[in-house]
Amino acid sequence: MDAIVIYCTVPDKRIAQEISKYLVKHHLAACVSAIDKVESVFSWDGEMEKEKEILLMIKTLRTNFEKIRDVISDLHPYNVPEIIALPIVDCSKEYHQWLIHEVQH
């Protein structure tokens, strides 16, 4: 199965909507789900940081990863945005067919 989910955290709803709409409009993703009020704790420049963020779950195919990574890098305000791809190891046949249909227009 070549379907993946890309996780990307963003700082606010405006950025979340901008990235989500671009990816779906250009058939790079079948769906982008935004989960609000994620709290991220991480180390940056030797300091402990805590940020409220929005988590994007981008459902797509592995062949679109590089294009999506480039789009996120262009639209994202962070110096080092989180762009992590995880394989979808199984899903319903119908969902998989829909996903492929949406990203292969």
LINDATA-V858555 format. One record per pair of residues at least 12 apart in sequence whose ideal C-beta (glycine too) atoms are under 7 Angstrom apart, sorted by the first residue. I is the first residue (numbers start at 0). GAP is how many residues later the second one is. Records with the same first field share a line. If there is no record, write none. Layout:
I->GAP  GAP
This chain:
0->87  88  95
1->59  60  61
2->58  85  88  93  96
3->56  57  58  61  81  82  83  84
4->52  53  54  81  83
5->52  54  59  62  77  78  79
6->48  50  75  77  79
7->48  50  64  73  74  75
8->29  31  44  45  46  73
9->43  44  46  66
10->42  66
11->42
12->41
14->60  61  62
15->18  38  40
17->57
18->37  53  56
19->12  14  36
21->49  53
22->35  45  48
26->75  76  78
27->32  36  39  40  43  75
28->29  30  31  39  74
29->29  30  68  69  72  73
30->28
31->24  25  26
32->24
33->20  22
34->19  20  22
35->18
36->15
37->15  16  17
38->13
39->13
58->40
59->43
60->39  42
63->39
64->20
68->14
